[in-house]
Amino acid sequence: MHRKVSGCFRSKAGAERSAHLRSYLDTTRKNDISAMDALMRLFSGDPWMPPQPT
């Protein structure tokens, strides 16, 4: 019987993808952009980007 272990990744690439997505969502949250809005923009091809420092 196979048992799934929560919080584990099958590959390094999967862990990296998860970390990138988590970082993106954390950054949008810190800039008052909801996760749903950020994901909708991301998957529509117009990802939110933080303002460039001047």
N, C-alpha and C positions, 0 to 999 in steps of 0.2 A: 504494500500500500504506500502510495506517494503522499507525503505530507508537505504542504506549502508552508514555508517559513516567512512570516510577515517581516517586512523591512529589509529583505535581502534582494540582491540583484544577481541575475544569471551571468552577466558579463560586465566588463569594465565599461564598455561603450554605453550600456544601459544605465549604469550608475552616473556616468558623465552627463548623459542626456537629462536625467532627472535633476542633477545638480544645476545644470544650465537653466532649466525651466523654473526651478525653485528660486534661483538667484534673480531671474527676470521678474517673477511675481513679487518677490520681496522688495525689489527696487520700485516697481510700480505702486505697491502699497505705500511705501514711504513717500511717494509723490502724489498721494491721494487719488490714485487711479484704481478702480476696483478690479479684482482678479477677472471677473467676467468680461469687463470692457477690454482689459489688456489681452485676454485670450481671443476675443472676437476680432480685435485688430490684428493680432499675430496671425491667425489663420485666414484672414481675408487678404493678407499680403501687405498690410500697412502697420508693422509693429511700432508700438510706442517706444520712443527713444528719449532719454533724459536730455534736458536742455544743455547746449554746449556752453562751457564757461567762457566769459568774455574777458 
